Amino acid sequence: MAIAEGILHYFSGPALWHPILQSDSVLKSNLSYSGFLTCTKNLKGSRGKRNLLKFDSCYRRINYVPPWRSSRAKRLGCLSSDGLNGPLYSSGDDEFKPNSNDVNANLHVNEVISSEKLAAAAAKSEKALRVNADSIEDEAWELLRESIVYYCGSPVGTIAANDPTSTSILNYDQVFIRDFVPSAMAFLLKGEYEIVRNFILHTLQLQSWEKTMDCHSPGQGLMPASFKVRTIALDSDDSATEEVLDPDFGEAAIGRVAPVDSGLWWIIMLRAYGKCTGDLSVQERIDVQTGMKMILKLCLADGFDMFPTLLVTDGSCMIDRRMGIHGHPLEIQALFYSALLCAREMLTTEDGSDEIIRALNSRLFALSFHIREYYWIDMRKLNEIYRYKTEEYSFDAVNKFNIYPEQIPPWLAEWMPEIGGYLIGNLQPAHMDFRFFSLGNFWSIVSNLATPTQSHAILDFVEAKWADLVADMPFKICYPALEDQEWRIVTGGDPKNTPWSYHNAGSWPTLLWQLTVACIKMNRPEIAEKAVKIAEQRLSRDRWPEYYDTKGARFIGKQARMFQTWSIAGYLVAKLLLAQPQKAKILINEEDLDLVNAFSSISANSRSRKRSRKGHKRSYIV
Ligand code: GLC
């Protein structure tokens, strides 16, 4: 203990330990990040500065562990995630003989596929084939545990995919924030809380890095898309290594996409942790409160936008490639709404919170009104759009966004059932993206962004369109696929997003858990049960793929990883929740009575305005 404290003191001074230092001024420290090696240099050269990387890195020595097994790093003694208990230090002799070649190999692991790995793959595949339906859950638990990533001996997350056969790991050996959510839920529901707590606190520390992309720094408060635990050699001592958390805020991600959803999921997870464990001490911590406020500040900041929806670039969520979802995509709005509600429950009312709570409340109201009114389509609304007048210049325009009826795609006129409806994918001036996006619709139900009537109608829609949305494997990420010229223009000819593959209407088993929460909320669990039964027939046999291809989800995705953790965890969460539906409460937001009242008065006002307008005011045409 004394040694470790000394080390910490050396780097940062004792003040770093105090959570209050995670306040804005400290969080805006001068640490510049452009790859972990730079940071490591910063670390070593910034003695005495309040460099948060130091908070994360800990002195330790470790034997090289093959990358896909690095999660099993031995406990050597490090800082705890909250930085309060102080580091532990042990000095087992066998743990102090690193092989520097191996350490370097650990830094360039992506290309390496060893024979050991292939043997492991063969064993794993064989095992997967042997499993019968009854033990699918056991197998899933075993695989989920194997995917755990350790940092300084403590579990901090789960690797995105643990596929030993894959020839290009890319960043699937990292812990993705969004991918960890179903893992976190599975662990919480199982009563295993430590990993979730560690994840929350460690990612919080990463949030405060100043990150740069070609000299530009994105907003403070951004949470990384993913992080990796790296073992690096110490300059000062050849025989010693340390573990560092190396985040990716999008500056290394394919396409340099901004992970807008990460911070939103983080808030949702924080609330679920508190609700499930009853341990509110985490959310009440000053650093956690500050982290939450930083995310909110970033999302609630004024911009040029006319809409209350969050304006983002393409690929800023689960669909993290160009797919024509820039602007105001539904998934981000549903997560945003959910995170605002969750944060409102958790924010402590100390000095300085009033303003943010006021901003949050007015945004909640405006956002739900906007989505419920303008994103909703069903047969009646489609017919209304079909007969829209355009070019209305007035405050009372019916066709506020100047949607040309010709935009209604031919497939939709056929596809829309008589009963049911859904929230469209995106709304911009003169543009409605009529595609059905599953996650956005499910989470609109869960978060209560959709009204109860709309929520039921979405589930009616899912039932009516089962053959398209579920087919052989739940659940289509979106529907329909972009094809031909549209695919070329919208995706830029992306060969990974060909029609009915991957993000372009591929089928993603992980979506099972969000579907399940939505169904439980609406008291219609039988829909999710049916979907789980379908998934069970193939998931284990197919080795838990990341996604499926073709219109009917018949093929395993062309570039899909096997043993994709969120496919495994998503299945487990669905099973656990169907067995104990009341536990879904940790994720669900209930209807807000203040909002309901405000809505009824706004609707009454707009009805009376419409009546008084008849035959009097004219729209101005320009
Ligand atoms: C893909 C998915 C993304 C996910 C990542 C890791 O890039 O599109 O949503 O987080 O893989 O599984």
Residues whose N, C-alpha, C, O or C-beta is under 5 A from the ligand:
A	BS01	GLC	A160 F176 D179 C317 M318 I319 D320
